[in-house]
Amino acid sequence: MATLSRSSHKHPLRRLQFSKMEDGLIALHDTRIQDSSTRPSGVLENSCELTDVQYHPQSDKSFLTTDVRGNVCLRDMRMAFDSGSTDNYDGGRGTVLKYVTSITRRSVSYLVQPEAASLVIGRDGNKFAVNFLNHLPTIYSTADPYPIAVCSGRNLPNGTPVPEGERTYRNACTIKVRSFRQHGAFGGPGLSYDPYYTTGSDDFRSYVWKIPEVAELVEKRRVVNVDDFLSSEFRATIGYASKMTDPSRYIPVELPTPLIRLQGESCVTRWLWILIITAGVERHITVHSPTPAAPNMQFERPAEDVRQQPSNDPQASRRFIRALLDWHSLNEMSEYDSDEERKTIDFFDGVIRENENVNVFTAGMEQELDRSSNSDRD
C-alpha cells in the first residue's frame, strides 16, 4: 500500500479521492507513475478553499468540484492538470461547465451565491446533489447548468405540513465550523440508478427524498422572464440566474415531502440499500434499517422524538462559552470522553442558536462583506 505525501499541502486533507484542500489545491496522484505516492502528477490551484471533489462515475476523465464561494464546476482532467494549459474558462482551468448557483428573489435586487458545502453524484452520472449552507439540497442534471430540483422539509412524510414551531430541514450550523460539513448520499434497491437522496439536518434528523427522473424534473422546471418574476405570484420564490441582467429566472421543482425522516444524527455518511448509516458530532455511528433484522444484525425501534434544541438561557450560554474556550482540546481528543462529547454538543447547540434567524440572503451579504474585506487586506 502506498503512502501519499502531504508535502504539497499546508492544511488538513478531507478526502482521499482527490486531495481536497483548504489551501485551494487539488493534487492528482497517478499510481502508474514512479514516486506518485510522494509527489503528485499534477496540481490544480483554485482561487479559494475547495469543499469537495468527486469523480464522474461514467466518465473517467471528468470530475466535479465545489468551493466556499459557491462555485460548482465540471472539469476535464486532461486540461485541469495540464501545466501547459492556459484554459481559464469561467470556473478555472479545465472547467468545461460551470453550474449556476446564484439565487435571487422578488424582495432583493442582488444575487447571492451560497457556499457549496459538499456534493455527491448518482451512480449513473446523470445527476448530482449539492448541499449549500443556509439553503436547500439542490439537484442538478450533469448536462444542464441550471438546477432541476430542491429538496425541502415543508411537509411531514405523510404529506401534511410541518406543525408551526416544529423545526425541520436546515443546514446552517456548519457556516462557522467548516470541519463539520453535512454530506448527502444517493441510494436505491440495487438498481442501476439512484432514485433516492438522503442528507442530514441541523434539526438532529436525517431526511430521505425520492427523486423523480431527470427528464421529468427538467420538463417541470419553470423559466420565467424577469418582469413576471417580480409579480406577486413569485413573492416568496427563489430563482436562479447567472447574473442580474439575465432576462430569465430558473425555478427548479420543489420536493417538499421527504419519504422518510430518521431521528438521530446530523450527517449522512453512507447509504447502502437497505441500510442507511449516519453519523453526527457525537462519537457513535448509527445503522438504520426498514426491517427488524439484517444479516448478523438485530435492530431496535428508535424513539420518534428528537432531542430538543436548548433554549437561549444564561445556563446554555455558559455551556457554549465553556465549550468554545475548550474547542482546541476538543479537536485533539484521541479517546472517548463523555464530558468532552457533551462540550462538543454544547458547542454546536450554540452555533445553531447563533444562526437560527439567518437566511441564505442575509448570510450571503455577510459572506460578500467578508470576502471584500479579505481582498482589501490582501
DOLO-838073 format. One line per 2 residues: their letters; for each residue y, x, z of C-alpha. Coordinates in nm, 3 decimals. Example, Ala and Ser with C-alpha at 12.3 -4.5 7.8 and 13.67 -1.06 7.14 Angstrom:
BEGIN
as) -0.450,1.230,0.780; -0.106,1.367,0.714
***
This chain:
BEGIN
ma) 0.000,0.000,0.000; 0.341,0.139,-0.098
tl) 0.638,0.152,0.136; 0.974,0.053,-0.012
sr) 1.263,0.272,0.093; 1.592,0.123,0.214
ss) 1.788,0.429,0.111; 1.989,0.227,-0.143
hk) 2.099,-0.031,0.114; 2.326,-0.041,0.414
hp) 2.228,-0.378,0.566; 1.908,-0.563,0.664
lr) 1.663,-0.681,0.396; 1.597,-1.056,0.393
rl) 1.327,-1.094,0.129; 1.077,-0.866,-0.038
qf) 1.065,-1.032,-0.379; 1.371,-0.858,-0.497
sk) 1.566,-0.673,-0.231; 1.832,-0.921,-0.123
me) 2.124,-0.761,0.047; 2.441,-0.831,0.237
dg) 2.598,-0.539,0.050; 2.557,-0.731,-0.278
li) 2.277,-0.516,-0.422; 1.953,-0.626,-0.583
al) 1.708,-0.338,-0.616; 1.426,-0.361,-0.872
hd) 1.110,-0.169,-0.783; 0.854,-0.121,-1.062
tr) 0.518,-0.016,-0.917; 0.409,0.121,-1.255
iq) 0.666,0.398,-1.228; 0.607,0.704,-1.013
ds) 0.818,0.715,-0.694; 0.912,0.348,-0.746
st) 0.830,0.280,-0.380; 1.107,0.509,-0.261
rp) 1.356,0.491,-0.546; 1.447,0.165,-0.726
sg) 1.400,0.146,-1.102; 1.731,-0.035,-1.130
vl) 2.011,-0.178,-0.917; 2.226,-0.483,-0.982
en) 2.550,-0.486,-0.787; 2.710,-0.822,-0.711
sc) 3.075,-0.870,-0.613; 2.982,-1.036,-0.280
el) 2.691,-1.091,-0.043; 2.378,-1.228,-0.208
td) 2.196,-1.500,-0.016; 1.878,-1.550,-0.217
vq) 1.691,-1.432,-0.524; 1.383,-1.586,-0.691
yh) 1.165,-1.505,-0.989; 1.129,-1.776,-1.253
pq) 0.760,-1.873,-1.226; 0.710,-1.920,-1.602
sd) 0.938,-1.651,-1.744; 0.861,-1.302,-1.619
ks) 1.196,-1.163,-1.741; 1.414,-1.423,-1.566
fl) 1.530,-1.466,-1.206; 1.789,-1.670,-1.020
tt) 2.042,-1.558,-0.760; 2.277,-1.724,-0.512
dv) 2.567,-1.578,-0.317; 2.817,-1.662,-0.043
rg) 3.082,-1.766,-0.296; 2.857,-2.045,-0.420
nv) 2.760,-1.877,-0.746; 2.415,-1.969,-0.879
cl) 2.306,-1.766,-1.181; 2.006,-1.738,-1.410
rd) 1.972,-1.372,-1.507; 1.768,-1.168,-1.753
mr) 1.606,-0.854,-1.609; 1.640,-0.669,-1.939
ma) 2.020,-0.690,-1.918; 2.075,-0.715,-1.541
fd) 1.916,-0.377,-1.466; 2.014,-0.200,-1.788
sg) 2.253,0.073,-1.677; 2.393,0.096,-2.028
st) 2.473,-0.274,-2.047; 2.837,-0.382,-2.034
dn) 2.750,-0.752,-2.022; 2.989,-0.921,-1.782
yd) 2.938,-1.281,-1.889; 3.085,-1.513,-1.626
gg) 2.842,-1.467,-1.336; 2.799,-1.093,-1.374
rg) 2.572,-0.851,-1.556; 2.261,-1.006,-1.702
tv) 2.375,-1.365,-1.649; 2.251,-1.598,-1.921
lk) 2.350,-1.923,-1.748; 2.587,-1.988,-1.458
yv) 2.535,-2.325,-1.290; 2.826,-2.547,-1.191
ts) 2.850,-2.568,-0.812; 3.220,-2.652,-0.766
it) 3.295,-3.003,-0.642; 3.591,-3.236,-0.602
rr) 3.667,-3.597,-0.512; 3.939,-3.855,-0.563
sv) 4.132,-3.769,-0.244; 4.177,-3.397,-0.322
sy) 4.345,-3.208,-0.603; 4.135,-2.894,-0.597
lv) 3.779,-2.769,-0.643; 3.557,-2.641,-0.362
qp) 3.262,-2.410,-0.421; 3.038,-2.438,-0.111
ea) 2.838,-2.138,-0.002; 2.489,-2.135,-0.152
as) 2.259,-2.057,0.139; 1.921,-2.046,-0.039
lv) 1.728,-2.163,-0.344; 1.371,-2.243,-0.442
ig) 1.218,-2.304,-0.787; 0.947,-2.558,-0.872
rd) 0.617,-2.416,-0.990; 0.668,-2.541,-1.347
gn) 1.007,-2.368,-1.362; 1.184,-2.681,-1.490
kf) 1.387,-2.748,-1.175; 1.519,-2.573,-0.868
av) 1.696,-2.673,-0.548; 1.990,-2.510,-0.373
nf) 2.078,-2.558,-0.006; 2.457,-2.547,0.030
ln) 2.645,-2.513,0.358; 2.822,-2.835,0.463
hl) 2.679,-3.009,0.158; 2.357,-3.175,0.045
pt) 2.045,-3.014,-0.104; 2.115,-3.014,-0.477
iy) 1.858,-3.034,-0.757; 1.921,-2.863,-1.093
st) 1.733,-2.858,-1.418; 1.686,-2.491,-1.505
ad) 1.816,-2.554,-1.857; 2.125,-2.758,-1.753
py) 2.437,-2.610,-1.590; 2.524,-2.933,-1.404
pi) 2.322,-3.074,-1.110; 2.098,-3.373,-1.168
av) 2.041,-3.497,-0.811; 2.146,-3.457,-0.448
cs) 1.921,-3.539,-0.152; 2.081,-3.719,0.143
gr) 1.961,-3.883,0.463; 2.172,-4.200,0.446
nl) 1.860,-4.415,0.483; 1.553,-4.407,0.702
pn) 1.218,-4.362,0.523; 1.172,-4.741,0.531
gt) 1.489,-4.780,0.322; 1.720,-4.918,0.591
pv) 2.049,-4.737,0.662; 2.052,-4.484,0.944
pe) 2.190,-4.664,1.255; 2.556,-4.594,1.332
ge) 2.592,-4.299,1.566; 2.249,-4.150,1.488
rt) 2.255,-3.801,1.345; 2.100,-3.743,1.004
yr) 2.071,-3.463,0.748; 2.329,-3.185,0.786
na) 2.346,-2.814,0.709; 2.645,-2.662,0.886
ct) 2.529,-2.455,1.181; 2.449,-2.151,0.965
ik) 2.808,-2.128,0.846; 2.884,-1.856,1.106
vr) 2.527,-1.739,1.166; 2.417,-1.615,0.828
sf) 2.100,-1.451,0.957; 1.957,-1.803,1.005
rq) 1.969,-1.995,0.679; 1.798,-2.321,0.600
hg) 1.533,-2.286,0.333; 1.350,-2.550,0.136
af) 1.020,-2.579,-0.048; 0.873,-2.777,-0.335
gg) 0.520,-2.913,-0.298; 0.265,-3.159,-0.425
pg) -0.100,-3.262,-0.404; -0.241,-2.977,-0.610
ls) -0.066,-3.082,-0.930; 0.079,-2.854,-1.195
yd) 0.426,-2.963,-1.090; 0.605,-3.026,-0.757
py) 0.712,-3.389,-0.710; 0.837,-3.338,-0.353
yt) 1.110,-3.130,-0.191; 1.144,-3.054,0.181
tg) 1.402,-2.873,0.393; 1.529,-2.856,0.750
sd) 1.841,-3.004,0.905; 2.081,-2.949,1.193
df) 1.963,-3.277,1.349; 1.639,-3.098,1.451
rs) 1.433,-3.268,1.180; 1.278,-3.169,0.851
yv) 1.313,-3.402,0.551; 1.087,-3.468,0.253
wk) 1.214,-3.637,-0.064; 1.020,-3.745,-0.371
ip) 1.198,-3.604,-0.675; 1.181,-3.811,-0.998
ev) 1.109,-3.645,-1.330; 1.385,-3.415,-1.460
ae) 1.434,-3.624,-1.777; 1.482,-3.940,-1.570
lv) 1.743,-3.776,-1.347; 1.933,-3.636,-1.646
ek) 1.940,-3.983,-1.802; 2.068,-4.147,-1.482
rr) 2.334,-3.882,-1.407; 2.682,-4.017,-1.470
vv) 2.951,-3.837,-1.669; 3.294,-3.995,-1.629
nv) 3.635,-3.892,-1.754; 3.898,-3.778,-1.508
dd) 4.105,-4.098,-1.524; 3.805,-4.313,-1.439
fl) 3.702,-4.073,-1.163; 4.038,-4.126,-0.993
ss) 3.986,-4.504,-0.978; 3.889,-4.686,-0.659
ef) 3.528,-4.718,-0.779; 3.477,-4.347,-0.705
ra) 3.682,-4.329,-0.384; 3.410,-4.153,-0.182
ti) 3.219,-3.998,-0.473; 3.177,-3.623,-0.517
gy) 3.196,-3.498,-0.874; 3.116,-3.160,-1.027
as) 3.337,-2.966,-1.268; 3.366,-2.602,-1.370
km) 3.747,-2.623,-1.345; 4.005,-2.888,-1.254
td) 4.125,-2.915,-1.615; 3.781,-3.023,-1.738
ps) 3.806,-3.368,-1.899; 3.491,-3.500,-1.725
ry) 3.327,-3.513,-1.383; 2.949,-3.499,-1.349
ip) 2.799,-3.723,-1.078; 2.434,-3.643,-1.000
ve) 2.187,-3.907,-0.885; 2.179,-3.951,-0.508
lp) 1.834,-3.971,-0.347; 1.935,-4.136,-0.015
tp) 1.592,-4.229,0.120; 1.362,-3.948,0.233
li) 0.992,-4.008,0.205; 0.929,-3.850,0.547
rl) 1.135,-3.728,0.843; 0.949,-3.470,1.054
qg) 1.054,-3.408,1.412; 1.082,-3.055,1.544
es) 1.245,-2.763,1.368; 1.548,-2.694,1.153
cv) 1.399,-2.469,0.884; 1.109,-2.534,0.647
tr) 0.935,-2.210,0.561; 0.637,-2.321,0.352
wl) 0.475,-2.636,0.220; 0.105,-2.628,0.138
wi) -0.024,-2.970,0.042; -0.132,-3.144,0.256
li) 0.013,-2.923,0.529; 0.382,-2.863,0.596
it) 0.471,-2.555,0.802; 0.809,-2.550,0.975
ag) 0.996,-2.303,1.194; 1.334,-2.312,1.363
ve) 1.523,-2.088,1.603; 1.256,-2.140,1.868
rh) 0.975,-1.887,1.895; 0.698,-2.101,1.751
it) 0.575,-2.234,1.417; 0.459,-2.594,1.370
vh) 0.196,-2.716,1.124; 0.227,-3.084,1.020
sp) -0.050,-3.290,0.858; -0.071,-3.655,0.748
tp) -0.425,-3.674,0.894; -0.551,-3.606,1.249
aa) -0.766,-3.315,1.134; -0.793,-3.045,0.870
pn) -1.048,-2.763,0.825; -1.066,-2.571,1.155
mq) -0.760,-2.756,1.292; -0.700,-3.060,1.511
fe) -0.359,-3.229,1.522; -0.186,-3.437,1.787
rp) 0.053,-3.716,1.700; 0.403,-3.590,1.791
ae) 0.675,-3.794,1.955; 0.904,-3.961,1.703
dv) 1.221,-3.887,1.901; 1.401,-3.556,1.856
rq) 1.595,-3.354,2.111; 1.944,-3.492,2.153
qp) 2.246,-3.275,2.084; 2.403,-3.189,2.424
sn) 2.747,-3.337,2.484; 3.051,-3.113,2.476
dp) 3.095,-3.088,2.854; 3.200,-2.786,3.065
qa) 2.841,-2.703,3.157; 2.732,-2.695,2.790
sr) 3.038,-2.483,2.704; 2.949,-2.233,2.978
rf) 2.593,-2.206,2.845; 2.726,-2.145,2.492
ir) 2.964,-1.871,2.611; 2.682,-1.707,2.809
al) 2.460,-1.713,2.502; 2.744,-1.585,2.281
ld) 2.804,-1.288,2.512; 2.432,-1.210,2.510
wh) 2.391,-1.251,2.133; 2.344,-0.877,2.079
sl) 2.049,-0.873,2.318; 1.905,-1.186,2.154
ne) 1.887,-1.001,1.824; 1.689,-0.721,1.988
ms) 1.424,-0.934,2.161; 1.076,-0.797,2.097
ey) 0.869,-1.021,2.326; 0.871,-1.392,2.402
ds) 1.101,-1.481,2.692; 1.169,-1.845,2.778
de) 1.513,-1.766,2.922; 1.614,-1.577,2.609
er) 1.487,-1.862,2.392; 1.695,-2.103,2.599
kt) 2.000,-1.886,2.529; 1.925,-1.896,2.157
id) 1.906,-2.276,2.162; 2.227,-2.297,2.368
ff) 2.400,-2.073,2.115; 2.302,-2.288,1.818
dg) 2.390,-2.606,2.005; 2.740,-2.462,2.048
vi) 2.767,-2.371,1.680; 2.658,-2.723,1.581
re) 2.919,-2.879,1.813; 3.185,-2.646,1.675
ne) 3.111,-2.761,1.319; 3.041,-3.125,1.399
nv) 3.354,-3.259,1.228; 3.366,-3.002,0.946
nv) 3.304,-3.132,0.595; 3.249,-2.943,0.273
ft) 3.613,-2.973,0.165; 3.777,-2.856,0.490
ag) 3.519,-2.577,0.521; 3.585,-2.479,0.160
me) 3.956,-2.439,0.226; 3.883,-2.216,0.527
qe) 3.648,-2.002,0.318; 3.911,-1.962,0.045
ld) 4.168,-1.853,0.305; 3.919,-1.602,0.448
rs) 3.849,-1.462,0.102; 4.220,-1.435,0.022
sn) 4.292,-1.251,0.347; 3.997,-1.018,0.289
sd) 4.122,-0.946,-0.064; 4.470,-0.869,0.071
rd) 4.322,-0.623,0.323; 4.115,-0.458,0.052
***
